[in-house]
Amino acid sequence: MGFFSNSKSSKLREFQSKISPPVGNFADVTKAFKYKMENSDAIERALDDFFNFCAADKEVRAAMRSEQLSLTDIKQIYRDLCSRGLGEHGAMSIIAYAEPLLYFVRASKRGESELKIIMSLQDYCGGRLKGIDLLRQVE
């Protein structure tokens, strides 16, 4: 589905680099922390732009409608994914595409274990699981 859209992937990477630069070692962690402190307003604007970008996407919008999700819900899902260890890049990758977003919402509603949900999403982000296979887990 949407995962293979080059323009969408490029836009996602652009948002990811504005919101959370990649971190490799301790010095990079320090730089990333400093970047976040010095650019907090710009990061907040980029996050809002990212959420609006996702909500404007045809497939994500359809997923939001089917699960009755608001933009506020999407922002909470982002925070939940970040706090569960997927990081900002992983959380953004999940919210930007309908299949992993639907999987997360439906699996959470069904009471699936947090570990199972996160492991499945990591498999998806790592390319070991296709979006359609992810959704089959919650049908």
C-alpha positions as CSV (number, residue, x, y, z in Angstrom):
1,M,0.0,0.0,0.0
2,G,1.3,3.5,0.9
3,F,4.7,2.2,2.3
4,F,6.3,2.2,-1.2
5,S,5.4,5.8,-2.2
6,N,8.8,7.5,-2.8
7,S,7.4,11.0,-2.3
8,K,5.8,10.0,0.9
9,S,8.9,8.2,2.1
10,S,11.0,11.3,1.2
11,K,8.6,13.6,3.1
12,L,8.7,11.3,6.1
13,R,12.5,11.3,6.2
14,E,12.4,15.1,5.9
15,F,10.1,15.3,8.9
16,Q,12.2,12.8,10.8
17,S,15.4,14.8,10.3
18,K,13.7,18.0,11.5
19,I,12.2,16.4,14.6
20,S,14.9,13.9,15.6
21,P,18.3,13.8,14.0
22,P,19.8,10.3,13.9
23,V,21.9,9.4,17.0
24,G,24.9,7.0,16.7
25,N,27.1,7.4,19.7
26,F,27.2,9.3,23.0
27,A,28.6,12.4,21.4
28,D,25.7,12.3,19.0
29,V,23.2,11.9,21.8
30,T,24.6,15.0,23.4
31,K,24.3,16.9,20.1
32,A,20.8,15.6,19.6
33,F,19.8,16.7,23.1
34,K,21.3,20.2,22.5
35,Y,19.6,20.4,19.1
36,K,16.2,19.6,20.8
37,M,16.7,22.2,23.5
38,E,17.8,24.9,21.0
39,N,15.1,24.1,18.5
40,S,12.1,23.2,20.6
41,D,9.7,25.6,18.9
42,A,10.7,24.5,15.4
43,I,10.4,20.9,16.4
44,E,6.9,21.4,17.7
45,R,5.9,23.1,14.4
46,A,7.5,20.3,12.5
47,L,5.6,17.7,14.6
48,D,2.3,19.6,13.9
49,D,3.1,19.7,10.2
50,F,3.9,16.0,10.3
51,F,0.5,15.1,12.0
52,N,-1.3,17.3,9.5
53,F,0.6,15.6,6.7
54,C,-0.5,12.2,7.9
55,A,-4.1,13.2,8.4
56,A,-4.2,14.5,4.9
57,D,-3.0,11.2,3.4
58,K,-5.9,9.3,1.9
59,E,-5.1,6.0,3.4
60,V,-4.2,7.3,6.9
61,R,-7.3,9.5,6.8
62,A,-9.5,6.4,6.0
63,A,-7.8,4.5,8.8
64,M,-8.5,7.4,11.2
65,R,-12.2,7.4,10.1
66,S,-12.6,3.7,10.5
67,E,-11.2,3.7,14.0
68,Q,-12.8,7.1,14.9
69,L,-9.4,8.7,15.6
70,S,-8.9,12.5,15.9
71,L,-5.7,14.4,15.4
72,T,-5.4,14.5,19.2
73,D,-5.6,10.7,19.3
74,I,-2.8,10.5,16.7
75,K,-0.6,12.8,18.8
76,Q,-1.3,10.5,21.8
77,I,-0.4,7.4,19.8
78,Y,2.8,9.1,18.8
79,R,3.7,9.7,22.5
80,D,2.7,6.1,23.4
81,L,4.9,4.6,20.7
82,C,7.8,6.8,21.7
83,S,7.4,5.9,25.3
84,R,7.2,2.2,24.5
85,G,10.7,2.2,23.0
86,L,10.0,2.7,19.3
87,G,11.6,6.1,19.3
88,E,10.5,9.1,17.3
89,H,11.6,7.7,13.9
90,G,9.7,4.4,14.5
91,A,6.6,6.2,15.9
92,M,6.5,8.5,12.9
93,S,7.0,5.6,10.5
94,I,4.0,3.8,12.1
95,I,1.7,6.8,12.1
96,A,2.5,7.8,8.5
97,Y,1.1,4.5,7.0
98,A,-2.3,3.1,7.4
99,E,-1.4,-0.6,8.0
100,P,0.8,-0.2,11.1
101,L,-1.4,2.5,12.5
102,L,-4.5,0.3,12.2
103,Y,-2.5,-2.6,13.7
104,F,-1.5,-0.6,16.7
105,V,-5.0,0.8,17.4
106,R,-6.8,-2.6,16.9
107,A,-4.2,-4.6,18.8
108,S,-4.4,-2.2,21.7
109,K,-8.2,-2.3,21.7
110,R,-8.1,-6.1,21.7
111,G,-5.8,-6.1,24.8
112,E,-2.9,-7.7,23.0
113,S,0.3,-7.7,25.2
114,E,2.4,-4.6,24.8
115,L,5.4,-6.7,24.1
116,K,3.7,-8.5,21.2
117,I,2.5,-5.2,19.7
118,I,5.9,-3.6,19.9
119,M,7.7,-6.7,18.6
120,S,5.3,-6.9,15.6
121,L,5.8,-3.2,14.9
122,Q,9.6,-3.6,15.1
123,D,9.4,-6.4,12.6
124,Y,7.3,-4.2,10.3
125,C,9.7,-1.3,10.6
126,G,12.7,-3.6,10.1
127,G,11.1,-5.0,6.9
128,R,10.6,-8.5,8.3
129,L,6.8,-8.1,8.2
130,K,4.6,-6.6,5.5
131,G,1.8,-4.3,6.3
132,I,-0.9,-6.7,5.1
133,D,0.6,-9.4,7.4
134,L,0.6,-7.1,10.3
135,L,-3.1,-6.4,9.8
136,R,-3.9,-10.1,9.5
137,Q,-2.8,-10.4,13.1
138,V,-5.8,-8.3,14.2
139,E,-8.5,-9.5,11.9
